[in-house]
Amino acid sequence: MHEGGNGDERRLPAEMSPSGADQEYLSLERELTILFRRARANQGEMAREVHPDLESAAYGLLIRLDECGRQRATELAAYIGVGKATMSRQLRALEDLGLVAREPDPADGRAWLVGLTDEGHDRVRKVRDARRARYVSQLSHWDRLEVAELARLLGQLNRGMER
């Protein structure tokens, strides 16, 4: 909030909570907590829509492969933030479900690339299309510019958290 007058814009003191935290950051924390809780629940639902035996955590791998194409397991592990053993287990499960396949990396014969199978791509695409349709429905009362602004701000938040 700014005070106006004679071009002298000074920042007013932030509203502080009894704990000393800025009120806007407490509000942000509360809203992000709700958003993350809902996102975790939705991720589990979407994983089961892709395949009834798919683990919730593996859904993010499928989305990454859908968006970025074939990748090495080490790249996927770094992106998701898990160790090699966890990534290997998740990829094995996805292979067993017929959703991903490994193939030798042409740039390095010792390494493997992981990519979606045709079945994996079809299943992920159907779930993502249904998810977008839900967003359109849930945000139908929003102006499209507001939706774009929300996406921009979330992107800014995500990039800031990567540092």
VOBA-682937 format. One record per residue (C-alpha): residue number from 1; residue in one letter; chain; x, y, z. Coordinates in Angstrom, 3 decimals, padded with zeros to 6 digits, m for minus. Example, Ala and Ser with C-alpha at 12.3 -4.5 7.8 and 13.67 -1.06 7.14 Angstrom:
2
<atom 1,'A','A',<012.300,m004.500,007.800>>
<atom 2,'S','A',<013.670,m001.060,007.140>>
REM end
This chain:
163
<atom 1,'M','A',<000.000,000.000,000.000>>
<atom 2,'H','A',<001.348,003.402,m000.942>>
<atom 3,'E','A',<000.559,006.871,000.262>>
<atom 4,'G','A',<000.036,009.382,m002.490>>
<atom 5,'G','A',<000.663,013.042,m002.571>>
<atom 6,'N','A',<003.205,015.261,m004.280>>
<atom 7,'G','A',<004.859,012.270,m005.953>>
<atom 8,'D','A',<006.177,011.158,m002.555>>
<atom 9,'E','A',<005.284,007.471,m002.515>>
<atom 10,'R','A',<006.352,005.816,000.707>>
<atom 11,'R','A',<005.770,002.207,001.652>>
<atom 12,'L','A',<003.466,001.948,004.634>>
<atom 13,'P','A',<004.392,m000.583,007.294>>
<atom 14,'A','A',<003.064,m004.080,006.528>>
<atom 15,'E','A',<000.274,m005.364,008.679>>
<atom 16,'M','A',<001.939,m007.663,011.171>>
<atom 17,'S','A',<000.450,m010.612,012.986>>
<atom 18,'P','A',<001.034,m011.163,016.709>>
<atom 19,'S','A',<003.829,m013.591,015.765>>
<atom 20,'G','A',<005.553,m010.833,013.783>>
<atom 21,'A','A',<004.895,m012.354,010.353>>
<atom 22,'D','A',<003.549,m010.202,007.562>>
<atom 23,'Q','A',<m000.146,m010.856,007.069>>
<atom 24,'E','A',<000.201,m011.299,003.298>>
<atom 25,'Y','A',<002.735,m014.105,003.818>>
<atom 26,'L','A',<000.475,m015.832,006.335>>
<atom 27,'S','A',<m002.345,m015.607,003.786>>
<atom 28,'L','A',<m000.037,m016.980,001.100>>
<atom 29,'E','A',<000.988,m019.875,003.331>>
<atom 30,'R','A',<m002.645,m020.734,004.086>>
<atom 31,'E','A',<m003.710,m020.625,000.434>>
<atom 32,'L','A',<m000.706,m022.641,m000.764>>
<atom 33,'T','A',<m001.357,m025.266,001.918>>
<atom 34,'I','A',<m004.918,m025.671,000.650>>
<atom 35,'L','A',<m003.774,m025.710,m002.981>>
<atom 36,'F','A',<m001.074,m028.333,m002.328>>
<atom 37,'R','A',<m003.480,m030.554,m000.378>>
<atom 38,'R','A',<m005.975,m030.430,m003.237>>
<atom 39,'A','A',<m003.237,m030.991,m005.806>>
<atom 40,'R','A',<m002.024,m034.132,m003.980>>
<atom 41,'A','A',<m005.560,m035.517,m003.874>>
<atom 42,'N','A',<m006.113,m034.682,m007.549>>
<atom 43,'Q','A',<m002.789,m036.249,m008.516>>
<atom 44,'G','A',<m003.863,m039.524,m006.919>>
<atom 45,'E','A',<m007.169,m039.447,m008.787>>
<atom 46,'M','A',<m005.470,m038.691,m012.093>>
<atom 47,'A','A',<m002.906,m041.436,m011.548>>
<atom 48,'R','A',<m005.710,m043.956,m011.058>>
<atom 49,'E','A',<m007.416,m042.653,m014.208>>
<atom 50,'V','A',<m004.249,m043.366,m016.193>>
<atom 51,'H','A',<m004.033,m046.868,m014.687>>
<atom 52,'P','A',<m005.653,m048.299,m011.541>>
<atom 53,'D','A',<m002.278,m049.595,m010.306>>
<atom 54,'L','A',<m000.329,m046.381,m010.947>>
<atom 55,'E','A',<001.258,m044.764,m007.890>>
<atom 56,'S','A',<000.376,m041.144,m007.338>>
<atom 57,'A','A',<004.025,m040.060,m007.370>>
<atom 58,'A','A',<004.599,m041.649,m010.786>>
<atom 59,'Y','A',<001.974,m039.437,m012.443>>
<atom 60,'G','A',<004.409,m036.514,m012.438>>
<atom 61,'L','A',<006.937,m038.622,m014.347>>
<atom 62,'L','A',<004.394,m039.348,m017.041>>
<atom 63,'I','A',<003.539,m035.646,m017.351>>
<atom 64,'R','A',<007.244,m034.746,m017.617>>
<atom 65,'L','A',<007.778,m037.342,m020.348>>
<atom 66,'D','A',<004.649,m036.175,m022.158>>
<atom 67,'E','A',<005.865,m032.570,m022.144>>
<atom 68,'C','A',<009.598,m033.095,m022.720>>
<atom 69,'G','A',<009.896,m036.395,m024.553>>
<atom 70,'R','A',<012.466,m039.085,m023.879>>
<atom 71,'Q','A',<014.907,m038.470,m021.044>>
<atom 72,'R','A',<017.556,m040.261,m019.057>>
<atom 73,'A','A',<016.513,m041.627,m015.684>>
<atom 74,'T','A',<019.083,m039.370,m014.006>>
<atom 75,'E','A',<017.450,m036.291,m015.570>>
<atom 76,'L','A',<014.037,m037.424,m014.383>>
<atom 77,'A','A',<015.342,m038.108,m010.879>>
<atom 78,'A','A',<016.909,m034.641,m010.702>>
<atom 79,'Y','A',<013.732,m032.969,m011.967>>
<atom 80,'I','A',<011.434,m034.835,m009.567>>
<atom 81,'G','A',<013.923,m034.593,m006.705>>
<atom 82,'V','A',<014.397,m038.260,m005.864>>
<atom 83,'G','A',<017.354,m040.619,m005.755>>
<atom 84,'K','A',<018.399,m043.055,m008.463>>
<atom 85,'A','A',<017.033,m046.075,m006.584>>
<atom 86,'T','A',<013.579,m044.504,m006.181>>
<atom 87,'M','A',<013.543,m043.440,m009.828>>
<atom 88,'S','A',<014.586,m046.893,m010.963>>
<atom 89,'R','A',<011.773,m048.492,m008.938>>
<atom 90,'Q','A',<009.175,m046.062,m010.302>>
<atom 91,'L','A',<010.326,m046.538,m013.895>>
<atom 92,'R','A',<010.254,m050.326,m013.498>>
<atom 93,'A','A',<006.652,m050.092,m012.272>>
<atom 94,'L','A',<005.729,m047.854,m015.224>>
<atom 95,'E','A',<007.391,m050.300,m017.614>>
<atom 96,'D','A',<005.478,m053.198,m016.054>>
<atom 97,'L','A',<002.244,m051.274,m016.670>>
<atom 98,'G','A',<003.219,m050.739,m020.312>>
<atom 99,'L','A',<003.272,m046.944,m019.963>>
<atom 100,'V','A',<006.984,m046.307,m020.600>>
<atom 101,'A','A',<009.800,m048.057,m022.443>>
<atom 102,'R','A',<013.572,m047.753,m022.286>>
<atom 103,'E','A',<015.855,m047.587,m025.291>>
<atom 104,'P','A',<019.592,m047.031,m025.685>>
<atom 105,'D','A',<020.689,m043.397,m025.805>>
<atom 106,'P','A',<022.199,m042.822,m029.271>>
<atom 107,'A','A',<024.522,m040.168,m027.771>>
<atom 108,'D','A',<025.888,m042.592,m025.143>>
<atom 109,'G','A',<025.535,m046.341,m025.625>>
<atom 110,'R','A',<025.948,m046.921,m021.882>>
<atom 111,'A','A',<022.883,m044.815,m021.011>>
<atom 112,'W','A',<019.183,m045.402,m021.577>>
<atom 113,'L','A',<016.389,m043.035,m022.535>>
<atom 114,'V','A',<012.919,m043.455,m021.087>>
<atom 115,'G','A',<009.856,m042.424,m023.061>>
<atom 116,'L','A',<006.133,m042.922,m023.117>>
<atom 117,'T','A',<004.798,m045.871,m025.069>>
<atom 118,'D','A',<001.896,m045.260,m027.448>>
<atom 119,'E','A',<m000.404,m046.662,m024.752>>
<atom 120,'G','A',<001.169,m044.385,m022.134>>
<atom 121,'H','A',<000.854,m041.349,m024.367>>
<atom 122,'D','A',<m002.823,m042.089,m025.137>>
<atom 123,'R','A',<m003.729,m042.606,m021.482>>
<atom 124,'V','A',<m001.887,m039.486,m020.286>>
<atom 125,'R','A',<m003.432,m037.378,m023.053>>
<atom 126,'K','A',<m006.968,m038.475,m022.103>>
<atom 127,'V','A',<m006.418,m037.657,m018.425>>
<atom 128,'R','A',<m004.799,m034.295,m019.212>>
<atom 129,'D','A',<m007.656,m033.367,m021.551>>
<atom 130,'A','A',<m010.180,m034.250,m018.840>>
<atom 131,'R','A',<m008.179,m032.246,m016.279>>
<atom 132,'R','A',<m008.133,m029.164,m018.516>>
<atom 133,'A','A',<m011.880,m029.519,m019.067>>
<atom 134,'R','A',<m012.336,m029.482,m015.273>>
<atom 135,'Y','A',<m010.250,m026.305,m015.000>>
<atom 136,'V','A',<m012.325,m024.672,m017.716>>
<atom 137,'S','A',<m015.499,m025.639,m015.879>>
<atom 138,'Q','A',<m014.263,m024.657,m012.415>>
<atom 139,'L','A',<m012.925,m021.310,m013.632>>
<atom 140,'S','A',<m015.732,m020.521,m016.080>>
<atom 141,'H','A',<m016.687,m017.447,m014.036>>
<atom 142,'W','A',<m013.148,m016.057,m014.333>>
<atom 143,'D','A',<m012.072,m013.732,m017.101>>
<atom 144,'R','A',<m009.514,m015.432,m019.382>>
<atom 145,'L','A',<m007.045,m012.647,m018.567>>
<atom 146,'E','A',<m007.341,m013.568,m014.873>>
<atom 147,'V','A',<m006.592,m017.204,m015.716>>
<atom 148,'A','A',<m003.572,m016.086,m017.740>>
<atom 149,'E','A',<m002.405,m013.853,m014.869>>
<atom 150,'L','A',<m002.757,m016.707,m012.381>>
<atom 151,'A','A',<m000.706,m018.958,m014.666>>
<atom 152,'R','A',<001.932,m016.235,m015.025>>
<atom 153,'L','A',<002.164,m015.684,m011.275>>
<atom 154,'L','A',<002.353,m019.417,m010.538>>
<atom 155,'G','A',<005.119,m019.725,m013.129>>
<atom 156,'Q','A',<006.969,m016.864,m011.466>>
<atom 157,'L','A',<006.529,m018.536,m008.069>>
<atom 158,'N','A',<007.794,m021.883,m009.393>>
<atom 159,'R','A',<010.849,m020.304,m011.026>>
<atom 160,'G','A',<011.613,m018.424,m007.805>>
<atom 161,'M','A',<011.418,m021.626,m005.776>>
<atom 162,'E','A',<013.927,m023.370,m008.068>>
<atom 163,'R','A',<016.712,m021.064,m006.871>>
REM end
